[in-house]
Amino acid sequence: MLRPIQISKSFNLAVDALTCLWGGLIAPNICGTELKAKLATFSHLISFKSSFAEDTHLSKENYFNICASHERLKEVGNHACCMVAVFAFESLKNDQKYDKIKNETTVKYLRHLRNGAAHGNSFNFIDSRSKKIIDPGLVEWRGKIIDKSLQNKTVFPDFFAQGDFAYLFEDISKLLV
């Protein structure tokens, strides 16, 4: 049974972005023929405004190729999770209550996910100056433990499933009340 999650405005856009991305990636698998027919009259899928003379375009062919390949679909989804983790943590840091909650376990957990996302989707506990592993201790959230044994291990989806974001954001949002 599904229940609506309750999250802070700091996380609304992160969850919305992930929802739209996943919806856009699975749509061709659900109704590909109809979607291709609807998009047939458009020369490009999306046109992004550019400061250069030519517009940039995302080709329909590339979009459908991504969606048709399980491996590429998985890679794009994992990359999206990395972007969501970075965006969510940076958004949280802008919240007025961040300084009061920054040492809470769930916030530390998100920070480690964000750091792994920013290091190519791999946990990284190495200090950039000394080049030695910094022991993060044990950071546990809902039975999932982050510790130094995760060094160089994949974050998304091997350690943290995409659907877990909503629950993590909800738990952190409770701290912001």
C-alpha angles and dihedrals in degrees: 000000000000124000128188114257120229112221138169120256086250088074103035095093093045092055092042091052092050091046093051093045094051091044091051092049097049097042095083090052091054101039107004099148093049092044092051090050092050091049095044094097093053116085092206134023096226134000117206117203110245133196087222126082095260126058119235118234137197106220121230089222092058091046093053091044091054092049093047094054115075090200095051091043089054092047092050091048092050091048089050089053089054090053092047092050092051093043094046094050094046090048090050090052088060092056114107091232096051095102090055094052104030093105095049114116095241091052091049088049091054090046090056091048089050092050091049090049091051091050096060097282093302130113110251122186097164118123108235093220104041095028089221127126113261109214107233090195116220114320109183130187122173092337095311111118128203113199138143092278087076092066108140092001120134115263103197123072100343095064104014120034117220093240091057091074093079092055094045091049090048092052092049090046090059087062091055095058 
